[in-house]
Amino acid sequence: MFPDVKSVRYLRDYQLELTFTDGVSGCIDFAPWIVGQGGVMAPLKDKSFFAQVSVNADIGTLVWPNDVDFDPEVLYAHITGQPIPGHIPEIAG
């Protein structure tokens, strides 16, 4: 089981600094997950809206006012490089 997100700090553009309940911390640039996306991700393109990120302690991850959230396992794996059990990584071609 992966730890939950404990805190988040907006840095700039689409970059956030995350700290997890086990003390691991790191920065993620969310631009690849947001720029060019539509639907529920579209409001996050507005950097002032993106900066309204917070932590929902009930689900242990990041959320925005439009209820978009990210799986904390994906965030933790991204920061640590630790694979998600049962997840088949994409093969670069």
C-alpha positions as a Python dict, from the first residue, in 0.01 Angstrom:
ca = {
    (1, 'M'): (0, 0, 0),
    (2, 'F'): (125, 344, -93),
    (3, 'P'): (118, 640, 147),
    (4, 'D'): (-135, 920, 114),
    (5, 'V'): (-57, 1278, 20),
    (6, 'K'): (-9, 1480, 338),
    (7, 'S'): (52, 1827, 196),
    (8, 'V'): (82, 2015, -131),
    (9, 'R'): (241, 2345, -223),
    (10, 'Y'): (188, 2527, -551),
    (11, 'L'): (524, 2627, -700),
    (12, 'R'): (457, 2779, -1046),
    (13, 'D'): (290, 2700, -1377),
    (14, 'Y'): (173, 2337, -1340),
    (15, 'Q'): (431, 2237, -1078),
    (16, 'L'): (346, 2117, -729),
    (17, 'E'): (554, 2004, -436),
    (18, 'L'): (399, 1704, -259),
    (19, 'T'): (474, 1548, 78),
    (20, 'F'): (344, 1203, 164),
    (21, 'T'): (254, 1055, 501),
    (22, 'D'): (578, 855, 506),
    (23, 'G'): (786, 1175, 474),
    (24, 'V'): (877, 1134, 107),
    (25, 'S'): (848, 1458, -86),
    (26, 'G'): (914, 1578, -436),
    (27, 'C'): (796, 1795, -721),
    (28, 'I'): (575, 1701, -1012),
    (29, 'D'): (511, 1896, -1329),
    (30, 'F'): (148, 1821, -1417),
    (31, 'A'): (167, 1989, -1761),
    (32, 'P'): (181, 1657, -1952),
    (33, 'W'): (-138, 1545, -1775),
    (34, 'I'): (-324, 1874, -1827),
    (35, 'V'): (-211, 2068, -2135),
    (36, 'G'): (-395, 1948, -2443),
    (37, 'Q'): (-662, 1769, -2239),
    (38, 'G'): (-1031, 1851, -2241),
    (39, 'G'): (-1327, 1748, -2031),
    (40, 'V'): (-1280, 1770, -1655),
    (41, 'M'): (-912, 1860, -1703),
    (42, 'A'): (-990, 2173, -1907),
    (43, 'P'): (-1035, 2406, -1604),
    (44, 'L'): (-690, 2306, -1474),
    (45, 'K'): (-529, 2472, -1777),
    (46, 'D'): (-604, 2806, -1608),
    (47, 'K'): (-301, 2842, -1382),
    (48, 'S'): (-492, 3042, -1123),
    (49, 'F'): (-746, 2758, -1102),
    (50, 'F'): (-467, 2498, -1095),
    (51, 'A'): (-312, 2682, -799),
    (52, 'Q'): (-632, 2620, -597),
    (53, 'V'): (-519, 2261, -537),
    (54, 'S'): (-565, 2117, -188),
    (55, 'V'): (-537, 1783, -9),
    (56, 'N'): (-849, 1585, 68),
    (57, 'A'): (-748, 1388, 378),
    (58, 'D'): (-1047, 1154, 341),
    (59, 'I'): (-914, 1016, 13),
    (60, 'G'): (-546, 1101, 71),
    (61, 'T'): (-480, 1288, -248),
    (62, 'L'): (-490, 1616, -438),
    (63, 'V'): (-821, 1773, -536),
    (64, 'W'): (-936, 2086, -716),
    (65, 'P'): (-1260, 2283, -678),
    (66, 'N'): (-1412, 2097, -975),
    (67, 'D'): (-1355, 1762, -792),
    (68, 'V'): (-1069, 1649, -1019),
    (69, 'D'): (-824, 1432, -827),
    (70, 'F'): (-521, 1217, -898),
    (71, 'D'): (-460, 866, -770),
    (72, 'P'): (-209, 898, -483),
    (73, 'E'): (-37, 575, -595),
    (74, 'V'): (37, 730, -934),
    (75, 'L'): (174, 1046, -769),
    (76, 'Y'): (393, 848, -527),
    (77, 'A'): (523, 623, -803),
    (78, 'H'): (602, 927, -1017),
    (79, 'I'): (806, 1090, -741),
    (80, 'T'): (986, 778, -617),
    (81, 'G'): (1017, 579, -938),
    (82, 'Q'): (864, 288, -747),
    (83, 'P'): (640, 80, -975),
    (84, 'I'): (275, 26, -892),
    (85, 'P'): (212, -347, -823),
    (86, 'G'): (9, -504, -1101),
    (87, 'H'): (67, -209, -1334),
    (88, 'I'): (229, -291, -1667),
    (89, 'P'): (461, -6, -1763),
    (90, 'E'): (440, 138, -2112),
    (91, 'I'): (716, 30, -2346),
    (92, 'A'): (889, 314, -2525),
    (93, 'G'): (922, 246, -2895),
}
